[in-house]
Every structure is written in structure tokens, then in C-alpha cells.
Amino acid sequence: MRSADVLITGNVVDVRELQAAVEQLEPVDAGRSIAQAIRDHGVMIRFGMTADDASAQFDPTTNEITIHASQSDAGPAILAAYLAHEGTHVQLGNPTSAADALDQEYRCFKAEVEVWSVVKGSEENWEEGDIAAMIDKGEADAKADIRRRYGDECFTRWGGKL
């Protein structure tokens, strides 16, 4: 597996930065299967605008992971953490219920933290620190925090009640 095998679009600098992020993701135990899922599903990775100015998002209708354009100079470690989160959505597929959607978001944040904790080195990032603190609370409390961050409507759009 090589980062060059991942579909990345953008200018030369963007492609180089995103390839470096994939190269950070692949050797991490938690990231290896995520990078493979991105590759196997033919997901395109790019910088661009995201819904609600999210740091990153996976759109299953376009099969793209978009990292917000403002993050283009974030460095490969933080980009790898974003790819871990969004790539976990790729791995898990579309949620089938509100509870499944909430569980999936928890698992995505957990993967993001697992990758970040390995690749960050001495780098600090307030957003990743905040997410790590949330995950450290345990699954039940983290899911409650996720619901507060996004609102129940984000999860109930998948049907059912939380």
C-alpha cells in the first residue's frame, strides 16, 4: 500500500499535504484498516468547503472526504486524524438508525483520537485535545457530549429516537 494509490485531488501542494497525511495514517494500527477502506472504496480526498464549516466530512453521495480549505496548512498529523475520523465513516457505511448514527460518530471520534495520540509527536491542537478529553470520559459520557454538540436532530434524521 502506498499513499500514491489513494485518490487525491487538488493543486500540487494540496496533493502533497494529503499524501503526507495518508502516510501518517497507514502505519498506525488504528489507521491501517481505515486507509485501506478509503482505498478500497475509491474515496476521493480533497480540500474544500464543508457543511457547517466542519473541519472535515465524508459525503457518501459523492464518495469524497473533504477537509475544510482552512485546514490546508494544518500539517500531516492533524490531517491524518481527520482522515481517521472520516475514513471510519467510510468503513462503517450509512447508519441504519439514530442509535447507529450516534454509535458511529462515537467510533469515528475514538479512531481520530487513537490516530492523533500516535502521530502528534509534540504537536498540540486544541480541537484534538478537546476530542481526546471527551473520549477519555468513557463511551456513555462521550455519547452524551456528542449529542449535545450536534443535537438530537443530527442523529434522528436516520430514523427512530435516541
The 8 nearest C-alpha neighbors of each residue, nearest first, counted from 0:
[[1, 2, 4, 35, 25, 3, 5, 34],
 [0, 2, 3, 4, 5, 22, 25, 21],
 [1, 3, 4, 5, 18, 21, 22, 0],
 [2, 4, 1, 5, 18, 6, 7, 0],
 [5, 3, 2, 1, 6, 0, 38, 7],
 [6, 4, 3, 38, 2, 7, 37, 1],
 [5, 7, 43, 44, 4, 42, 8, 41],
 [8, 6, 44, 43, 45, 14, 5, 9],
 [7, 9, 45, 14, 44, 6, 43, 10],
 [10, 8, 13, 14, 45, 11, 7, 46],
 [9, 11, 13, 12, 14, 8, 15, 45],
 [10, 12, 14, 13, 15, 9, 16, 8],
 [11, 13, 15, 14, 10, 16, 9, 17],
 [14, 12, 16, 10, 15, 9, 11, 17],
 [13, 15, 17, 11, 12, 16, 9, 18],
 [14, 16, 12, 18, 13, 17, 19, 11],
 [17, 15, 19, 13, 18, 14, 12, 20],
 [16, 18, 20, 14, 19, 15, 13, 21],
 [17, 19, 21, 15, 20, 16, 2, 14],
 [18, 20, 22, 16, 17, 21, 75, 15],
 [21, 19, 75, 79, 17, 23, 22, 18],
 [22, 20, 24, 18, 23, 19, 2, 25],
 [21, 23, 19, 20, 24, 25, 2, 18],
 [24, 22, 20, 21, 25, 79, 19, 76],
 [25, 23, 21, 30, 79, 22, 27, 26],
 [24, 26, 31, 30, 22, 27, 23, 34],
 [25, 27, 24, 31, 28, 23, 30, 22],
 [28, 26, 30, 29, 25, 24, 31, 114],
 [29, 27, 30, 31, 26, 25, 32, 114],
 [28, 30, 27, 31, 114, 113, 110, 32],
 [31, 29, 27, 24, 33, 25, 28, 32],
 [30, 32, 25, 34, 33, 28, 27, 29],
 [33, 31, 35, 34, 30, 36, 29, 28],
 [32, 34, 30, 36, 35, 86, 31, 87],
 [35, 33, 37, 31, 36, 32, 25, 30],
 [34, 36, 32, 38, 33, 37, 39, 31],
 [37, 35, 39, 33, 38, 34, 90, 40],
 [38, 36, 34, 42, 35, 40, 39, 86],
 [37, 39, 35, 41, 36, 5, 40, 34],
 [40, 38, 36, 41, 37, 35, 42, 34],
 [41, 39, 37, 42, 38, 36, 89, 62],
 [42, 40, 38, 39, 37, 43, 6, 62],
 [43, 41, 62, 37, 63, 40, 38, 44],
 [42, 44, 63, 6, 7, 64, 41, 62],
 [45, 43, 7, 64, 63, 65, 6, 8],
 [46, 44, 65, 8, 7, 66, 9, 47],
 [45, 47, 66, 68, 65, 67, 71, 9],
 [48, 46, 68, 67, 65, 66, 45, 49],
 [47, 49, 67, 68, 52, 50, 46, 65],
 [50, 48, 52, 53, 67, 51, 47, 56],
 [49, 51, 52, 53, 48, 56, 55, 67],
 [50, 52, 53, 49, 48, 54, 56, 55],
 [53, 51, 49, 50, 54, 48, 67, 55],
 [54, 52, 55, 51, 49, 50, 67, 56],
 [53, 55, 67, 66, 52, 56, 70, 49],
 [56, 54, 66, 53, 65, 67, 81, 49],
 [57, 55, 65, 64, 85, 58, 49, 66],
 [56, 58, 64, 85, 63, 59, 65, 88],
 [57, 59, 63, 60, 62, 61, 56, 64],
 [58, 60, 62, 61, 57, 63, 89, 93],
 [61, 59, 58, 62, 63, 57, 93, 42],
 [60, 62, 63, 59, 58, 42, 43, 57],
 [63, 61, 59, 42, 58, 60, 43, 64],
 [64, 62, 43, 42, 61, 58, 57, 44],
 [63, 65, 57, 44, 56, 43, 45, 58],
 [66, 64, 45, 46, 56, 55, 47, 44],
 [65, 67, 55, 46, 54, 47, 68, 45],
 [66, 68, 47, 54, 48, 69, 70, 55],
 [67, 69, 47, 46, 70, 71, 48, 66],
 [68, 70, 67, 71, 72, 54, 47, 73],
 [71, 69, 73, 68, 72, 67, 66, 54],
 [72, 70, 68, 69, 73, 46, 13, 67],
 [71, 73, 70, 74, 69, 16, 75, 68],
 [74, 72, 70, 71, 77, 78, 75, 76],
 [75, 73, 72, 76, 77, 78, 16, 71],
 [74, 76, 20, 78, 19, 77, 79, 16],
 [77, 75, 79, 78, 119, 118, 74, 20],
 [76, 78, 80, 79, 75, 74, 73, 81],
 [77, 79, 75, 81, 80, 76, 20, 82],
 [80, 78, 20, 82, 76, 24, 77, 81],
 [79, 81, 111, 83, 77, 115, 78, 82],
 [82, 80, 78, 84, 83, 79, 85, 55],
 [81, 83, 79, 85, 80, 84, 86, 78],
 [84, 82, 80, 111, 86, 81, 85, 110],
 [85, 83, 107, 111, 81, 87, 82, 86],
 [84, 86, 82, 88, 87, 57, 83, 56],
 [87, 85, 89, 83, 88, 33, 82, 84],
 [86, 88, 90, 89, 85, 84, 107, 33],
 [87, 89, 85, 91, 86, 90, 92, 107],
 [88, 90, 86, 87, 92, 91, 37, 85],
 [91, 89, 87, 88, 36, 92, 86, 33],
 [90, 92, 88, 89, 87, 93, 103, 94],
 [93, 91, 89, 90, 88, 94, 59, 87],
 [92, 94, 95, 91, 88, 59, 100, 89],
 [95, 93, 100, 99, 96, 92, 157, 103],
 [94, 96, 99, 157, 93, 97, 100, 158],
 [97, 95, 157, 99, 158, 98, 94, 100],
 [96, 98, 154, 155, 100, 157, 99, 158],
 [97, 99, 101, 96, 100, 161, 102, 154],
 [98, 100, 102, 96, 94, 97, 101, 103],
 [101, 99, 94, 97, 103, 98, 102, 154],
 [100, 102, 98, 104, 103, 99, 154, 97],
 [103, 101, 99, 105, 100, 104, 98, 106],
 [104, 102, 100, 106, 105, 101, 99, 107],
 [103, 105, 107, 101, 106, 102, 100, 108],
 [104, 106, 102, 108, 103, 107, 109, 142],
 [105, 107, 109, 103, 104, 108, 110, 102],
 [108, 106, 84, 104, 110, 87, 109, 105],
 [107, 109, 111, 105, 110, 106, 84, 112],
 [108, 110, 106, 112, 107, 111, 105, 113],
 [111, 109, 113, 107, 112, 108, 83, 84],
 [110, 112, 80, 84, 108, 83, 114, 109],
 [113, 111, 115, 109, 110, 114, 131, 116],
 [114, 112, 110, 116, 111, 115, 109, 29],
 [115, 113, 111, 117, 112, 116, 80, 110],
 [114, 116, 112, 80, 118, 117, 119, 113],
 [115, 117, 113, 114, 112, 118, 119, 120],
 [118, 116, 114, 115, 119, 113, 27, 120],
 [119, 117, 115, 76, 120, 116, 114, 23],
 [120, 118, 122, 76, 115, 116, 117, 121],
 [121, 119, 122, 118, 117, 116, 76, 123],
 [120, 122, 119, 123, 118, 124, 116, 117],
 [123, 121, 119, 120, 124, 76, 118, 77],
 [124, 122, 121, 125, 119, 128, 127, 120],
 [123, 125, 127, 126, 128, 122, 77, 129],
 [124, 126, 128, 127, 129, 123, 130, 131],
 [125, 127, 129, 128, 124, 130, 131, 123],
 [128, 126, 130, 129, 124, 125, 131, 112],
 [127, 129, 125, 131, 126, 130, 124, 132],
 [128, 130, 126, 132, 127, 131, 125, 133],
 [129, 131, 133, 127, 132, 128, 134, 126],
 [132, 130, 128, 134, 133, 129, 112, 127],
 [133, 131, 135, 129, 130, 134, 128, 136],
 [132, 134, 130, 141, 131, 135, 136, 129],
 [135, 133, 131, 136, 141, 132, 137, 130],
 [134, 136, 132, 137, 133, 131, 141, 138],
 [137, 135, 134, 133, 140, 141, 132, 138],
 [138, 136, 135, 140, 134, 139, 141, 133],
 [137, 139, 141, 140, 142, 134, 136, 105],
 [140, 138, 142, 141, 137, 143, 136, 144],
 [139, 141, 143, 142, 138, 137, 136, 144],
 [142, 140, 144, 138, 133, 143, 134, 139],
 [141, 143, 145, 139, 144, 140, 138, 146],
 [142, 144, 140, 146, 141, 145, 147, 139],
 [145, 143, 141, 147, 142, 146, 148, 140],
 [146, 144, 142, 148, 147, 143, 141, 149],
 [145, 147, 150, 143, 149, 144, 148, 151],
 [146, 148, 144, 150, 145, 149, 143, 151],
 [149, 147, 145, 146, 150, 144, 143, 151],
 [148, 150, 146, 147, 153, 145, 151, 152],
 [151, 149, 146, 147, 152, 153, 148, 154],
 [150, 152, 153, 154, 146, 155, 149, 161],
 [153, 151, 155, 154, 150, 156, 149, 146],
 [152, 154, 151, 150, 155, 156, 149, 157],
 [155, 153, 97, 152, 156, 151, 100, 157],
 [154, 156, 97, 152, 157, 158, 153, 160],
 [157, 155, 158, 154, 153, 152, 97, 159],
 [158, 156, 96, 155, 97, 154, 95, 94],
 [159, 157, 155, 96, 156, 97, 160, 95],
 [158, 160, 97, 155, 96, 161, 157, 98],
 [159, 161, 155, 97, 158, 98, 96, 154],
 [160, 98, 97, 159, 155, 151, 154, 101]]
